Amino acid sequence: MNIQSIIIFIIFAAAVWYIGRLMYRNLSATKGCGENCKCGVDFSKIDPAKTLK
């Protein structure tokens, strides 16, 4: 193998690693809220009669 082939292989491997990392981070679970969580939002000031118009 010549040096050009080695450089191309390293660039290709880095690109595959980067795309794999992006996909993993996109599909992995987050540390955010669970389901049906209000996340600390105060809904007491919202008038339901006004929102249903």
Backbone torsions as a table, in degrees:
resi	resn	phi	psi	omega
1	MET	NA	135.8	176.2
2	ASN	-91.4	173.5	-174.1
3	ILE	-65.4	-32.3	-179.8
4	GLN	-66.3	-40.6	178.4
5	SER	-65.4	-38.3	179.1
6	ILE	-65.5	-42.8	179.5
7	ILE	-64.1	-43.3	178.7
8	ILE	-63.2	-41.5	178.4
9	PHE	-62.1	-42.3	179.6
10	ILE	-65.0	-42.1	178.5
11	ILE	-64.6	-42.6	178.8
12	PHE	-64.2	-43.4	179.2
13	ALA	-64.3	-39.0	177.8
14	ALA	-65.6	-39.3	178.6
15	ALA	-66.1	-42.4	178.2
16	VAL	-63.9	-41.9	178.0
17	TRP	-62.6	-43.0	-179.0
18	TYR	-64.4	-44.8	178.9
19	ILE	-65.6	-41.3	177.2
20	GLY	-62.2	-40.1	178.1
21	ARG	-65.2	-42.4	177.2
22	LEU	-61.4	-43.2	179.9
23	MET	-66.2	-41.4	-180.0
24	TYR	-63.5	-45.0	-179.8
25	ARG	-67.3	-31.7	-180.0
26	ASN	-73.4	-36.0	-175.3
27	LEU	-93.7	-14.8	-178.1
28	SER	-77.3	156.1	-178.5
29	ALA	-68.9	145.4	178.6
30	THR	-93.3	168.6	179.2
31	LYS	-93.9	21.1	-176.9
32	GLY	-79.6	-157.3	-175.7
33	CYS	-69.7	157.9	172.4
34	GLY	-81.2	-174.6	-179.3
35	GLU	-74.5	148.7	177.8
36	ASN	59.7	39.7	-179.7
37	CYS	-102.9	140.4	179.5
38	LYS	-89.2	-8.7	175.6
39	CYS	57.6	32.8	176.8
40	GLY	77.0	15.3	179.9
41	VAL	-82.5	133.9	179.6
42	ASP	-94.0	107.4	-179.1
43	PHE	-94.2	6.4	-175.8
44	SER	-70.8	-23.6	-178.4
45	LYS	-86.6	-4.2	-178.5
46	ILE	-90.9	127.7	179.4
47	ASP	-88.6	114.1	-177.3
48	PRO	-64.2	-27.2	-179.4
49	ALA	-66.4	-34.2	-179.3
50	LYS	-77.5	-28.4	-175.8
51	THR	-80.4	-18.0	-177.0
52	LEU	-92.3	5.1	-178.2
53	LYS	-73.9	NA	NA
